[in-house]
Amino acid sequence: MTAKRWRNWARTEQVTPVRVERPASGDEVVDAIARARADGVPVKAIGAGHSFTGIAVAPGVQLDLTDLAGLTAVDASTGLVTLAAGTRLRDASALLHEHGLAFENLGDIDVQSISGAVSTGTHGTGRAFGGLATQLRAVTLATADGRLMPISATENAELWPAARLGLGALGVLVDLAVQTVPAFVLAADEHPEPLDAVLDDWPHRSAQADHVEFYWFPHTRFALTRNNTRLPADALRTPVGPVKRWLDDELLGNGLYEVLCRIGSIAPGTIPAFNRLASGVAFTRQVADYSHRVFASERRVRFREMEYSVPLDAVASVMRDLDRVIEQNGWRISFPIEVRATAADDVWLSTAHGRESSYIAVHRYHREDARDYLAAAEAILRAHDGRPHWGKLHTRSAADLRPAYPRFDDFVAVRDRLDPDRVFTNDYLDRVLGA
Ligand SMILES: Cc1cc2nc3c(=O)[nH]c(=O)nc-3n(C[C@H](O)[C@H](O)[C@H](O)COP(=O)(O)OP(=O)(O)OC[C@H]3O[C@@H](n4cnc5c(N)ncnc54)[C@H](O)[C@@H]3O)c2cc1C
């Protein structure tokens, strides 16, 4: 296929690949890898291009997995399902729902591919729940030497803690077995609360709720809290009607928000007043619906994002430091700072490896220069023992990531074994893992 210029969602990365291939089976993925090797160019699968970093940049052969999608096996009695690697999370949720199943947890959006999401450590919120990679039970990996390798806790088990969150550095995922749960309803309660109370209560509050997060709009003293409670599938649902959904998601959440951000980028002095409005009554709502319709929402206002995991109880200190640095520099920040929490896990490159984690995400509208703000935020997050999300902006490299991950060198050893010739690398992977 003739290669067109590829850009990621955030417009932070672009590339024109040597060529694009659209394999529709594991064997076709293996053939595409062999052809790339024969031509002496690297090869990389892409998902939905929703990483802010250059992790998905494919200057050689870009594998578009649109034709490698769908639910290929379902065991409704155990909830174990197999998804083809290019399946978008939204499509997967709809397919699972037909079988009375659901993802255990999801992040804020669901347009990503299952492979892209797990490969970067995508996560939602909930102290009892890990990121998406923890929901995996097995994968099939197309390797640099032309094999379709099954990897799980029982097959090629020494590769499992690396392969379930592999940054796209180990090979091309062809299918993924996911442990799902019976479909359930989420009751969401969103309302503003005083920021200081939320910060001081975060360790306790995040332990009490099933899924809790909050958004702090800089220049205000309020946090918009979102508390999602898990209920059985037959619980009373009170979904948002089409008119209210359009009003909330399209008009207020995207359309009007874009206008306000644009005005704020031209006239920054307006931002504090807009933020007070945004964190106030406009976003108070209660809704109960099937989980996948509540976890994820539309994000059409483009932004730049950095997100770090920090130890669970570091949130209040980080947020107060961020508040101070924003005011000291006189920055006017229209986008909220988002805070979430997850369980610890044992995945080698998971940002929650070995510790219960809070996640702090800072954003800036895409028409504004984000550099100084993100640099200041990164200094604060690093000082709190932070680990950057692999798909979101950061400046870390292998030398300073190594001490943050106890199994970093084990991962690099797996990479050396599976991809000694660096068939799957790109500039980003060379930076964060070493060349
Ligand atoms: C608006 C927005 C909201 C977001 N919300 C969240 C959130 O709530 N929580 C969160 O944690 N993150 C979030 N993210 C980040 C996002 O989930 C990750 O960046 C994710 O990787 C994007 O998935 P993708 O399908 O677009 O993958 P891409 O960005 O296209 O690719 C990511 C990586 O996966 C690799 N990859 C893709 N397919 C394969 C395959 N078959 N085999 C091997 N490697 C593969 C690519 O090579 C690349 O290394 C958000 C991003 C945006 C833009």
The ligand as an ORCA input file, in Angstrom:
! r2SCAN-3c Opt
* xyz 0 1
  C      -7.513     11.274     24.457
  C      -6.656     10.217     25.091
  C      -7.078      9.616     26.262
  C      -6.279      8.634     26.878
  N      -6.709      8.072     28.033
  C      -5.916      7.182     28.676
  C      -6.305      6.607     29.924
  O      -7.384      6.855     30.447
  N      -5.426      5.768     30.542
  C      -4.210      5.473     30.004
  O      -3.447      4.747     30.636
  N      -3.837      5.950     28.809
  C      -4.663      6.796     28.131
  N      -4.276      7.287     26.919
  C      -3.050      6.764     26.299
  C      -3.373      5.576     25.378
  O      -4.204      4.637     26.007
  C      -2.082      4.831     25.005
  O      -1.155      5.718     24.446
  C      -2.336      3.654     24.051
  O      -1.121      3.044     23.738
  C      -2.945      4.049     22.762
  O      -3.341      2.886     22.074
  P      -3.257      2.853     20.491
  O      -4.056      1.709     19.990
  O      -3.575      4.182     19.948
  O      -1.715      2.506     20.304
  P      -0.527      3.277     19.462
  O      -0.365      4.578     20.078
  O      -0.935      3.230     18.015
  O       0.655      2.305     19.745
  C       1.198      2.213     21.025
  C       2.271      1.122     21.076
  O       1.655     -0.151     20.913
  C       2.385     -0.868     19.943
  N       1.492     -1.815     19.269
  C       0.306     -1.573     18.684
  N      -0.169     -2.715     18.190
  C       0.733     -3.674     18.465
  C       0.804     -5.075     18.213
  N      -0.161     -5.733     17.563
  N       1.879     -5.741     18.652
  C       2.887     -5.125     19.330
  N       2.862     -3.816     19.588
  C       1.796     -3.107     19.164
  C       2.897      0.194     18.992
  O       3.972     -0.305     18.211
  C       3.343      1.214     19.994
  O       4.577      0.818     20.528
  C      -5.049      8.249     26.275
  C      -4.643      8.839     25.070
  C      -5.444      9.816     24.481
  C      -5.005     10.454     23.188
*
